[in-house]
Amino acid sequence: MTYNFTNKTAIVTGASRGIGAAIAKTLAEDGARVILIARNQDALSKLAASLPNHCDFICADLMQEDCVETLANEIAEKADRIDVLVNNAGIVTQQDVARVSAKGIDALLNINVRNLILLTGALSEQLKATRGSVVNISSIAAQGGMVGQAAYATSKGAVNAFTRNAAIDLGRFGVRVNAVAPGPVDGGMWDAAFEAGLDRQTVMDSMKHLIVLEGRWSGEQDIADAVAWLASDKAAMVTGQIIGVDGGMLA
């Protein structure tokens, strides 16, 4: 299925690789002008050049406490309207409770929660003007449990709570706010974990029995398609929802 984002502008954070890049590509190919946001300038430049509709990029580190005001101003310079905001930037930690540090929690919450909320607020007037759509990337970790994910799951639980409450707050102005909660995705953050030493096949095999749909991990495009649907007019009466894309894992 394709969606019509012609003459619309979409902001995608964490867009330089993985799920974020897949989302940006999907929205752009369906007509949107996408502004990519991430830390890696080279990756952003290459991706922007490969996309249609004069896509652009902004280098920003959403882990930094003081980045949102500057980022919002840069977005305003590049876009005269905002129709879609995809809050995809995030980090994952794999630490048991006894090893979680204050510094680690602060970094996790800055990017996964604090700056997600602040950026949405900073762009809310532009979204109201277009009766736009916000899609946050959450995780099924917020609704389940796994060793070593207490802090990460807590941050994604906060994303879910924000999604529901922001939908009420902004819905008065025609702005929809939803979230996609991926299960295990072959790519993205898991690639970083595998690069750090986790054995890909061992991890994937260990989770297969939990996934209803043939034990198959989701692909990045599965997540991008769910985001595109939520961001589109085809989901015009959907707001405040957390859509799991997990192959039935939570079932």
Rosetta silent file (secondary structure, phi, psi, omega in degrees, C-alpha in Angstrom):
SEQUENCE: MTYNFTNKTAIVTGASRGIGAAIAKTLAEDGARVILIARNQDALSKLAASLPNHCDFICADLMQEDCVETLANEIAEKADRIDVLVNNAGIVTQQDVARVSAKGIDALLNINVRNLILLTGALSEQLKATRGSVVNISSIAAQGGMVGQAAYATSKGAVNAFTRNAAIDLGRFGVRVNAVAPGPVDGGMWDAAFEAGLDRQTVMDSMKHLIVLEGRWSGEQDIADAVAWLASDKAAMVTGQIIGVDGGMLA
SCORE:     score description
SCORE:     0.000 S_00000001
   1 L     0.000  140.300  175.566    0.000    0.000    0.000 S_00000001
   2 L  -114.286  159.508 -176.578    1.169    3.513   -0.754 S_00000001
   3 L  -126.825  153.557 -176.161    0.174    6.750    0.927 S_00000001
   4 L  -100.883  102.245  175.229   -0.176   10.250   -0.398 S_00000001
   5 L  -110.485   23.361 -179.342    2.179   12.680    1.330 S_00000001
   6 L   -58.637  133.385  179.956    2.439   15.006   -1.671 S_00000001
   7 L    67.638   14.719  176.596    3.206   18.615   -0.622 S_00000001
   8 L  -107.924  152.055  178.937    3.676   17.502    2.989 S_00000001
   9 E  -113.921  131.532  179.924    6.784   17.898    5.128 S_00000001
  10 E  -120.780  138.162  174.574    7.890   15.200    7.551 S_00000001
  11 E  -105.571  127.531  178.798   10.510   15.415   10.296 S_00000001
  12 E  -126.822  117.741  177.259   12.225   12.135   11.189 S_00000001
  13 E   -90.467  158.250 -176.932   14.678   11.944   14.083 S_00000001
  14 L    59.777   40.968 -167.446   17.288    9.223   14.340 S_00000001
  15 L   -94.909    1.822 -171.201   17.100    9.052   10.562 S_00000001
  16 L   -79.467  -15.810 -176.564   20.662    8.184    9.577 S_00000001
  17 L  -159.613  172.439  169.692   20.283    4.394    9.747 S_00000001
  18 H    58.151 -137.135 -177.135   18.045    1.476   10.577 S_00000001
  19 H   -59.894  -41.917 -178.721   14.360    2.042   11.256 S_00000001
  20 H   -60.273  -43.062  178.447   14.703    5.830   10.941 S_00000001
  21 H   -65.776  -39.344  178.398   16.210    5.597    7.464 S_00000001
  22 H   -64.463  -39.928  177.465   13.506    3.131    6.392 S_00000001
  23 H   -63.756  -47.714 -179.562   10.797    5.496    7.660 S_00000001
  24 H   -58.965  -44.365 -179.241   12.345    8.472    5.863 S_00000001
  25 H   -63.253  -43.238 -178.405   12.635    6.517    2.610 S_00000001
  26 H   -64.486  -45.871  179.887    9.030    5.303    2.809 S_00000001
  27 H   -64.990  -41.542 -179.314    7.602    8.768    3.481 S_00000001
  28 H   -65.640  -42.107 -178.831    9.731   10.363    0.758 S_00000001
  29 H   -68.924  -19.746  175.731    8.794    7.755   -1.839 S_00000001
  30 L   -96.219   14.071  169.276    5.139    8.417   -1.017 S_00000001
  31 L   112.343  -10.537 -176.075    5.557   12.113   -1.754 S_00000001
  32 L   -77.934  149.081  163.494    6.803   13.799    1.421 S_00000001
  33 E   -89.443  118.390 -173.906    9.677   16.207    1.681 S_00000001
  34 E  -105.632  133.867  171.023   11.585   14.728    4.587 S_00000001
  35 E  -105.524  116.714 -175.410   13.957   16.562    6.915 S_00000001
  36 E   -89.839  137.068  178.966   16.336   14.030    8.420 S_00000001
  37 E  -129.955  127.253  176.377   17.752   14.517   11.915 S_00000001
  38 E  -171.244 -175.785 -177.776   20.617   12.549   13.468 S_00000001
  39 L   -91.331  -27.853 -171.254   24.222   12.882   14.590 S_00000001
  40 L   -88.458  101.081 -175.107   26.055   11.329   11.622 S_00000001
  41 H   -63.116  -42.884 -178.507   26.478   14.030    8.981 S_00000001
  42 H   -61.830  -45.181 -179.215   27.969   11.768    6.311 S_00000001
  43 H   -65.782  -40.068  178.772   25.163    9.221    6.611 S_00000001
  44 H   -63.866  -44.128 -178.616   22.522   11.958    6.602 S_00000001
  45 H   -61.315  -44.326 -179.753   24.019   13.644    3.555 S_00000001
  46 H   -66.061  -42.508 -179.427   24.113   10.399    1.569 S_00000001
  47 H   -66.349  -45.507 -179.947   20.572    9.450    2.532 S_00000001
  48 H   -58.819  -40.755 -179.116   19.156   12.908    1.759 S_00000001
  49 H   -66.856  -24.492 -177.184   20.824   12.880   -1.653 S_00000001
  50 H   -87.944   -9.242 -174.636   19.249    9.508   -2.456 S_00000001
  51 L   -99.188  151.909  177.168   15.685   10.576   -1.647 S_00000001
  52 L   -79.169  174.693  170.307   13.194   12.408   -3.888 S_00000001
  53 L    71.550   28.944  173.812   11.392   15.692   -3.158 S_00000001
  54 L    56.479   47.590  177.795   14.431   17.805   -2.168 S_00000001
  55 L   -64.961  153.662 -176.187   14.898   16.187    1.219 S_00000001
  56 E  -134.437  175.937 -179.599   17.238   17.925    3.643 S_00000001
  57 E  -146.280  158.645  175.655   19.009   17.130    6.905 S_00000001
  58 E  -135.673  127.926  175.149   20.087   18.657   10.204 S_00000001
  59 E   -82.571  124.003  178.819   22.890   17.311   12.379 S_00000001
  60 L  -155.890  145.912  178.837   21.808   17.268   16.007 S_00000001
  61 L  -108.202  100.377 -176.371   22.514   15.156   19.069 S_00000001
  62 L   -74.945    3.999  172.547   19.221   14.577   20.877 S_00000001
  63 L   -82.684  -17.733 -177.735   21.109   13.113   23.808 S_00000001
  64 L   -82.155  137.546 -174.718   22.217   16.640   24.738 S_00000001
  65 L   -62.656  -36.335 -169.196   20.013   18.517   27.195 S_00000001
  66 L  -102.184   23.208 -172.145   20.159   21.894   25.455 S_00000001
  67 L   -89.165  -20.054 -165.946   19.673   20.838   21.822 S_00000001
  68 H   -68.888  -44.178 -177.858   15.920   21.201   21.322 S_00000001
  69 H   -61.192  -45.403  178.403   15.557   24.981   21.031 S_00000001
  70 H   -63.354  -42.422  179.954   18.384   25.212   18.490 S_00000001
  71 H   -63.573  -43.967  179.598   17.026   22.241   16.565 S_00000001
  72 H   -61.084  -38.553  178.199   13.505   23.676   16.449 S_00000001
  73 H   -66.617  -39.346  178.730   14.885   26.949   15.070 S_00000001
  74 H   -66.768  -37.865  176.927   16.861   25.102   12.385 S_00000001
  75 H   -62.617  -43.391 -179.387   13.775   23.146   11.399 S_00000001
  76 H   -61.700  -32.274  178.432   11.804   26.396   11.089 S_00000001
  77 H   -70.703  -28.858 -175.849   14.488   27.751    8.743 S_00000001
  78 H   -96.486  -20.280 -174.392   14.211   24.733    6.458 S_00000001
  79 L  -132.995  129.718  177.546   10.463   24.088    6.535 S_00000001
  80 L   -90.658   -1.112  175.461    7.545   26.473    6.171 S_00000001
  81 L  -156.062  155.327  174.265    5.158   23.748    7.351 S_00000001
  82 L  -133.209  120.657 -179.768    5.279   20.512    9.344 S_00000001
  83 L  -104.756  -30.407 -176.074    2.736   17.793    8.666 S_00000001
  84 E  -138.249  132.506  172.306    4.402   14.760   10.244 S_00000001
  85 E  -122.324  120.133  175.973    6.800   14.380   13.165 S_00000001
  86 E  -110.357  110.228  178.307    8.346   10.946   13.720 S_00000001
  87 E   -88.506   87.231 -176.188   10.158   10.734   17.050 S_00000001
  88 L  -103.435  -24.497 -175.848   12.397    7.776   16.282 S_00000001
  89 L   -56.954  136.362  179.342   15.722    8.768   17.896 S_00000001
  90 L  -175.446  165.629  175.018   16.540    6.602   20.873 S_00000001
  91 L  -130.769  156.622  178.084   19.107    4.423   22.587 S_00000001
  92 L  -121.670  144.522  175.428   18.844    1.040   24.240 S_00000001
  93 L  -121.532  151.410  177.615   20.696   -0.256   27.281 S_00000001
  94 L  -129.977   84.099 -178.276   21.226   -3.834   28.398 S_00000001
  95 L  -141.717  137.655  174.964   22.094   -3.684   32.103 S_00000001
  96 L   -72.408  163.419 -170.655   20.675   -5.388   35.153 S_00000001
  97 H   -56.485  -37.872 -176.192   19.276   -3.098   37.843 S_00000001
  98 H   -67.959  -18.734 -176.828   22.353   -3.296   40.070 S_00000001
  99 H  -103.740   -5.233 -179.992   24.599   -1.952   37.288 S_00000001
 100 L   -69.496  130.891 -179.149   22.463    0.952   36.084 S_00000001
 101 L  -105.290  159.759  176.493   24.208    4.270   36.791 S_00000001
 102 H   -60.055  -41.302  179.659   22.810    7.755   37.296 S_00000001
 103 H   -63.271  -42.376  179.709   24.764    8.924   34.242 S_00000001
 104 H   -64.787  -40.907  177.991   23.365    6.086   32.153 S_00000001
 105 H   -63.796  -43.164 -179.391   19.796    6.796   33.234 S_00000001
 106 H   -61.152  -43.595  179.219   20.187   10.490   32.434 S_00000001
 107 H   -63.514  -43.249 -179.451   21.488    9.740   28.918 S_00000001
 108 H   -62.751  -47.441 -176.947   18.695    7.233   28.310 S_00000001
 109 H   -72.452  -31.675  178.263   15.940    9.534   29.517 S_00000001
 110 H   -57.934  -49.249 -174.329   17.335   12.591   27.711 S_00000001
 111 H   -86.919  -38.388 -175.373   16.997   11.063   24.277 S_00000001
 112 H   -78.840  -27.317 -173.527   14.171    8.553   24.769 S_00000001
 113 H  -127.791  -61.671 -170.468   11.832   10.767   26.802 S_00000001
 114 H   -55.890  -55.865 -174.555   12.893   14.310   27.719 S_00000001
 115 H   -77.330  -22.702  171.468   13.861   15.628   24.301 S_00000001
 116 H   -62.299  -46.397  179.127   11.115   13.649   22.551 S_00000001
 117 H   -65.685  -45.878 -176.462    8.580   15.541   24.674 S_00000001
 118 H   -65.847  -38.806 -179.884   10.338   18.883   24.287 S_00000001
 119 H   -68.298  -40.739  176.573   10.709   18.595   20.511 S_00000001
 120 H   -59.411  -44.202  178.052    7.048   17.683   20.109 S_00000001
 121 H   -64.018  -41.160 -178.314    6.120   20.707   22.183 S_00000001
 122 H   -65.435  -28.175 -178.427    8.482   22.986   20.285 S_00000001
 123 L  -102.171    6.200 -172.339    6.922   21.962   16.950 S_00000001
 124 H   -65.347  -34.681 -179.658    3.335   21.789   18.175 S_00000001
 125 H   -65.465  -40.385  177.401    2.237   25.145   16.719 S_00000001
 126 H   -65.866  -37.305  178.799    3.369   24.107   13.235 S_00000001
 127 H   -68.667  -37.276  176.327    1.594   20.752   13.664 S_00000001
 128 H   -62.852  -38.874 -177.553   -1.606   22.498   14.778 S_00000001
 129 H   -63.462  -29.215 -178.926   -1.480   24.700   11.690 S_00000001
 130 H  -106.314    1.696 -173.076   -1.527   21.637    9.403 S_00000001
 131 L    51.936   54.407 -170.216   -3.631   19.366   11.643 S_00000001
 132 L   -83.236 -166.568 -174.889   -0.626   17.109   11.510 S_00000001
 133 E  -136.346  137.864  174.820    0.408   13.771   12.947 S_00000001
 134 E  -114.261  132.188  173.921    3.016   12.670   15.492 S_00000001
 135 E  -125.662  118.415  177.793    4.300    9.099   15.567 S_00000001
 136 E   -96.737  144.870  175.242    6.557    8.053   18.429 S_00000001
 137 E   -98.077  113.215  179.639    8.685    4.918   18.313 S_00000001
 138 L  -102.861 -143.357  177.854    8.172    2.943   21.493 S_00000001
 139 L  -166.541  148.760  174.883    8.896   -0.747   22.184 S_00000001
 140 H   -68.433  -11.041  175.630    7.047   -3.814   23.372 S_00000001
 141 H   -58.485  -27.026 -179.992    9.618   -3.804   26.198 S_00000001
 142 H   -67.585  -20.361 -175.657    7.329   -1.261   27.879 S_00000001
 143 L  -112.094   -2.543 -179.460    4.614   -3.909   28.199 S_00000001
 144 L  -130.195 -154.082  179.747    6.689   -6.981   28.962 S_00000001
 145 L  -150.220  146.935  177.593    9.832   -7.915   30.760 S_00000001
 146 L  -157.305  143.196  179.254   13.354   -9.067   29.965 S_00000001
 147 L   -57.220  130.592  174.538   16.549   -9.353   31.942 S_00000001
 148 L    88.920    3.410 -175.543   18.657   -6.214   31.635 S_00000001
 149 L  -117.125   20.210 -176.372   15.980   -3.904   30.242 S_00000001
 150 H   -58.631  -48.481 -177.603   14.527   -2.286   33.366 S_00000001
 151 H   -70.236  -44.382  179.724   15.755    1.233   32.588 S_00000001
 152 H   -62.227  -46.638 -179.928   15.087    1.003   28.839 S_00000001
 153 H   -62.103  -36.623  177.320   11.603   -0.440   29.333 S_00000001
 154 H   -62.221  -41.914 -179.978   10.835    2.326   31.830 S_00000001
 155 H   -64.631  -37.810 -179.773   11.776    4.982   29.264 S_00000001
 156 H   -75.904  -27.898  171.603    9.506    3.404   26.650 S_00000001
 157 H   -63.422  -37.014  176.228    6.690    3.165   29.188 S_00000001
 158 H   -65.952  -37.701  176.931    7.053    6.912   29.566 S_00000001
 159 H   -61.192  -42.132  178.659    6.820    7.291   25.770 S_00000001
 160 H   -63.006  -43.397  179.460    3.524    5.371   25.830 S_00000001
 161 H   -64.436  -41.451  177.587    2.140    7.559   28.617 S_00000001
 162 H   -62.805  -42.546 -179.347    3.199   10.701   26.765 S_00000001
 163 H   -56.748  -48.193 -177.371    1.615    9.432   23.549 S_00000001
 164 H   -66.642  -42.144 -177.646   -1.788    8.938   25.174 S_00000001
 165 H   -74.295  -37.814  177.064   -1.738   12.227   27.038 S_00000001
 166 H   -66.323  -31.629  176.979   -0.376   14.284   24.138 S_00000001
 167 H   -62.252  -38.037  177.441   -3.145   12.826   21.963 S_00000001
 168 H   -70.222  -44.644 -177.595   -5.680   14.326   24.363 S_00000001
 169 H   -63.150  -49.095 -174.198   -3.826   17.634   24.625 S_00000001
 170 H   -89.435  -15.539  179.379   -3.244   18.122   20.891 S_00000001
 171 H   -62.484  -25.486  177.274   -6.376   16.408   19.655 S_00000001
 172 L   -61.906  -20.106 -177.702   -8.338   19.565   20.446 S_00000001
 173 L  -111.366   13.508  177.256   -6.448   21.143   17.536 S_00000001
 174 L    83.849    7.977 -179.670   -6.795   18.236   15.106 S_00000001
 175 L   -92.618  128.667  177.595   -3.315   16.808   15.748 S_00000001
 176 E   -96.492  142.035  179.256   -3.095   13.033   16.096 S_00000001
 177 E  -132.315  119.894  179.292   -0.456   11.384   18.308 S_00000001
 178 E  -136.303  174.501  176.740    0.266    7.653   18.146 S_00000001
 179 E  -139.141  149.824  170.433    3.151    5.263   18.719 S_00000001
 180 E  -109.329  129.872 -178.955    4.541    2.160   17.066 S_00000001
 181 E  -113.479   95.645 -179.939    5.961   -0.438   19.453 S_00000001
 182 E   -70.910  151.004  163.004    8.307   -2.795   17.606 S_00000001
 183 L   -89.033 -152.047  177.687    9.239   -6.225   18.820 S_00000001
 184 L   -61.285  129.241 -178.813   12.613   -7.653   17.786 S_00000001
 185 E  -119.354  128.572  178.138   13.734   -5.998   14.551 S_00000001
 186 L   -76.856   89.717 -176.391   16.423   -7.435   12.314 S_00000001
 187 L   140.228 -169.250  174.426   18.437   -4.236   11.997 S_00000001
 188 L    59.057 -129.896 -175.466   18.607   -0.899   13.794 S_00000001
 189 H   -64.288  -31.333  178.631   19.566   -1.083   17.449 S_00000001
 190 H   -65.825  -32.780  176.254   20.022   -4.844   17.324 S_00000001
 191 H   -59.206  -41.424  178.699   22.730   -4.382   14.691 S_00000001
 192 H   -62.548  -40.056  178.891   24.636   -2.242   17.195 S_00000001
 193 H   -65.747  -39.832  178.674   24.277   -4.975   19.813 S_00000001
 194 H   -68.184  -37.999  177.586   25.520   -7.615   17.386 S_00000001
 195 H   -64.805  -28.087 -179.822   28.430   -5.406   16.387 S_00000001
 196 L   -81.438   -4.931  174.425   29.281   -5.102   20.086 S_00000001
 197 L   130.896  -15.315  176.753   29.651   -8.858   20.397 S_00000001
 198 L   -66.030  139.031  179.817   26.241  -10.523   20.741 S_00000001
 199 L   -80.907  118.295 -174.603   25.909  -13.508   18.430 S_00000001
 200 H   -55.656  -52.918 -173.438   23.165  -12.726   15.900 S_00000001
 201 H   -66.225  -38.928  179.511   22.000  -16.269   15.225 S_00000001
 202 H   -62.340  -45.595 -179.097   21.998  -17.298   18.885 S_00000001
 203 H   -65.874  -46.109 -178.577   19.910  -14.293   19.908 S_00000001
 204 H   -63.181  -42.575  179.418   17.471  -14.618   17.011 S_00000001
 205 H   -64.534  -34.632 -177.260   17.012  -18.344   17.582 S_00000001
 206 H   -68.922  -21.429 -177.846   16.402  -17.795   21.304 S_00000001
 207 H  -102.702  -10.318 -173.024   13.427  -15.517   20.584 S_00000001
 208 H   -57.755  -37.977 -175.880   11.853  -17.344   17.658 S_00000001
 209 L   -69.721  -13.253  179.507    9.537  -19.445   19.821 S_00000001
 210 L   -88.669  -14.062 -173.839    8.016  -16.268   21.277 S_00000001
 211 L   -99.949  116.347 -173.471    6.971  -14.834   17.898 S_00000001
 212 L   -60.740  -43.567 -174.414    3.614  -16.140   16.679 S_00000001
 213 L   -78.813   79.327  172.702    4.123  -15.375   12.988 S_00000001
 214 L    61.870   17.847  179.734    6.494  -18.188   11.982 S_00000001
 215 L    68.311   17.307 -174.603    9.132  -17.067   14.476 S_00000001
 216 L   -88.990  128.977  171.580   10.161  -14.284   12.080 S_00000001
 217 L   -67.178  148.733  173.855   11.752  -11.110   13.380 S_00000001
 218 E   -67.552  154.309  171.067   10.276   -7.917   11.964 S_00000001
 219 L  -100.657  165.792  179.470   12.194   -6.035    9.307 S_00000001
 220 H   -59.001  -34.702 -179.039   12.800   -2.295    9.325 S_00000001
 221 H   -67.926  -30.794  176.161   10.256   -1.892    6.517 S_00000001
 222 H   -59.120  -40.802  179.810    7.545   -3.496    8.664 S_00000001
 223 H   -71.332  -42.889 -179.531    7.986   -0.681   11.168 S_00000001
 224 H   -61.185  -38.235  179.709    8.175    1.992    8.462 S_00000001
 225 H   -66.256  -39.001  177.870    4.913    0.801    6.916 S_00000001
 226 H   -65.636  -40.617  177.653    3.112    1.033   10.262 S_00000001
 227 H   -62.499  -45.620 -178.817    4.470    4.549   10.780 S_00000001
 228 H   -60.416  -41.992  178.890    3.387    5.617    7.290 S_00000001
 229 H   -62.793  -47.792 -179.828   -0.147    4.358    7.880 S_00000001
 230 H   -62.514  -35.399 -178.373   -0.459    6.156   11.216 S_00000001
 231 H   -76.636  -17.416 -172.598    0.943    9.367    9.727 S_00000001
 232 L   -89.279  169.086  177.416   -1.400    9.245    6.744 S_00000001
 233 H   -68.469  -14.953  178.201   -4.975   10.374    6.234 S_00000001
 234 H   -68.371  -16.841  176.885   -5.974    6.697    6.088 S_00000001
 235 H  -110.538   36.303 -170.805   -5.650    6.686    9.897 S_00000001
 236 L   -60.204  -24.154 -179.889   -7.622    9.919   10.288 S_00000001
 237 L  -111.887   21.996  179.336   -9.573    8.697   13.335 S_00000001
 238 L  -109.183  118.090  176.114   -6.706    6.909   15.064 S_00000001
 239 L  -154.136  153.768 -179.432   -5.047    8.721   17.958 S_00000001
 240 L    72.658   18.858 -174.377   -3.679    7.897   21.382 S_00000001
 241 L  -107.132  146.845  173.204   -2.848    4.357   20.262 S_00000001
 242 E  -110.773  107.653 -174.844    0.220    2.180   20.796 S_00000001
 243 E   -96.375  112.909  178.109    0.412   -0.140   17.776 S_00000001
 244 E   -77.878  131.797  174.225    2.500   -3.248   18.388 S_00000001
 245 E  -122.562   82.106 -168.650    4.484   -4.567   15.429 S_00000001
 246 L  -136.321   12.165 -179.791    5.851   -7.700   17.051 S_00000001
 247 L    62.979   23.334 -179.981    4.588  -10.683   15.088 S_00000001
 248 L    84.604   14.560 -175.155    2.248  -11.515   17.936 S_00000001
 249 L   -59.001  -41.694 -178.683    5.010  -11.723   20.535 S_00000001
 250 L   -76.040  -12.452  179.694    2.919  -10.136   23.295 S_00000001
 251 L   -68.886    0.000    0.000    0.009  -12.435   22.456 S_00000001
